[in-house]
Amino acid sequence: MGDTPLAWAAGRGHEAVVKLLLGRADIDPDKPGLEGQTPLMLAACNGHEGVVKLLLGRDDVNPNKQDEPGETPLMWAAWGGHEGVARVLLGRSDIDPNKPSEDGRTPLFRAAEHGHEGFVKMLLGRDDVSPDRSDNRGKTPLICAAGTGHAGVVEILLGRNDVNPNKPDRFGETPLSCAARIGHARVIALLQPPTSAAHGTA
């Protein structure tokens, strides 16, 4: 199944074309195309905030719809760190900001692993986002951020009382061991226990 004319226009941010197409009675604004991606997902992925607003103005567009890998529009926005799109989506009362994909990862995971600090802060400002939730392999957003060297995100997550800095994944790897294996010195400095600096105690 190929992408529809609406999907092409939405993904490229052509608001005028999107408005024209949405005015047609024979247009399904939530119809999935390649890999199950809807026009809303494509607009969110590319940061087209105006198009996202147009699509969400329709009652027949599902803001939590998932594509074949289980990614939602909010997840696609998280990939690119599109905070404006996220604000529009999170402004919906029916949005699920904690909805996982097929691999068990949430929008917070996506933002953390790509180092989008503003996006991470936005999600953590909500009461319905679980900052220490594990994916199918037991990895947490902190492990992902530590493994990719995003020190800013690591610092934000460590500022939460509900994030366990020593929580291991299914393979026994912790945020610290993951950062050490990759060699991210700044992240290691943040994760090291305060007592590690003490030497020579009798």
N, C-alpha and C positions, 0 to 999 in steps of 0.2 A: 504494500500500500504506500503510495507516494504522498508527499505533502500537498495540502490543498492551497488554493490561491490565498486564502486568509492566513494560513500558516506562513507562507512566503512573506506576505506583507508584514505580519506581526513580528517575525524574526528579524526583519530589517528595519523595523521602526517606522514604517510608512503609515502614520496615523490617519491621513486623509483617505487612503485606500481602505484601511481597516474600517473606518466609519461607513464608507460606501458599501462595503461587503456586508457589514452587520445590519444594514438596512434591508437586505434581501431576505425574503421569507424562506428561500431554499438553502440558506447557509446554516450549517451546524457549527456554532462557534467553539464547540468543545470536541470536535472530531479529531481523533488522533491520526498522526501520519507515520513517518518513519520511526521505528522503535517505540511507537506509542506516544510520541511527543505531541502535545496539543499546542495550539497557537499561544496560549497563556504561558506554557513552559518555554517556548522559543523566545517570547518577548522578555520573560524574566531572565533567561540565560544571558541575553544580550544587553540587559539593563535598560530596556525601553519602557520607562515608567509611565509615559502617557498612554501607550498601547495597553499596558497592564490595567490601568484605570478604566479604559474603554471596555475591555473584556470583562472585568469584574463588575461592571455596571449591568451585566446581563444576569438574569436569574438562572440561565441554563449553562453557566460556566462554573465548574467545580474547582475551587481553589486548592483542594487537597487531592485532586486526581493524580494517579501515579502512572508513569510510563512503564515499559517492559522491565527495566532494572529496578523499578520501585521508587524512582526519584519523583519528588513533588515540585511544583513551581518554586516553592520557597528554597528547596535544595538547589535548584538550578540557579537561583539568585545567589545562594551562598557560595557556589563554585566561583563565581566572578566577583564576589564581594559587593554586589549592587545594593547598597544600603537604602537608596530611594525606593527601589522595588520592594525591598523587605518591609519598609515602613507601610507601604500600601497594603501588602499582604497581611501583615501583622495587625493592621487596623480592622481586619474582618473579625467579627465575633465567632465565625464558624471555622477559623483557621486552626489547624493542629500543628504547632511548631515543633512537636516532638515525634512526629510520624516517621518511623524508620523505613529505609529502603530494603531491598531483598537481602543485602549484606548486614542489615541491622544498624546501619549508620543513619544519624539524624542530621538535620540542617546544621546543628552546632558542630558536629563532626566535620562536615564539609568546610565550614568557615574556619575551623581550627587548623585543619590539615593544610589549608592554603594560606594561612597567616593573616586572615582578614580581621584585624583587631576590633574595628568599629562594629562589624557585623556580630562578632562574638559578644561584645558588650551589650548590644541591642537584645540579643537572645537571652543573655543572662539576666537582663533586667526584668524578665517575666517570671512569674511564679510557676508557670506550667512547662518550663524547660528543665530537663534533668541534666545537670552538668557532669555527672559521673557515670552516666549510662554506658554500658558496654555494648559493643557490636557482637556479631556472631563469633568472632575470634577472641572475645574478651578484652578487646582494646577499648580504651576510653579516649575522649577528646584530648586529654592531657598527654597520653602516650603518643597520639598522632602528632600533636604540636611539638612534643619533645623530639620525636623521630625525624621531623622535617626541619628542625632548627628554628622554629618561630618563637623566639624568646619572649616577645611581647605578649603573645597569646598565653604562653606558659605562665608568665607573671600574673596575668588577669585570672586565669583558672586557679592558681595557687592562692589568690586572695579570697577564695571562697572557702567557707568552713565545711561545705558539703562535698568537697573534692578531696579524695584520698590520694596523696602524692606517691604512695607506695603500693597502690593497687596493681597487681600483676595481671597480665593477660593469660590466656589459656596455655601459653607456652612458657610461663614463668617470667616473662620480661616485664620489667617495671619502667616507668618513665625515665628514671636515672640510667638504668642499664641500656635502654634504647638510645638515649642521647650519647652515652659513652661509646657505644658500638659505632655510631655514625661519626662521632667526634665533634659534637656541638658544645664548645667550651662555655659559651654564655648560658646556655640552657643548663649545663651541668652545675655551674655556679649557683643558679637559682634553686636547683633541686637538692643540693648537698645539705644534709642535716647540719644545724649550727654547731653541734658538738664535734663535727669532723675536723674542725680547725684546732681543736685542743690536743696538744701533744705533751708528752713528758709528765703526765700525771702519775704520781707514785701509787 
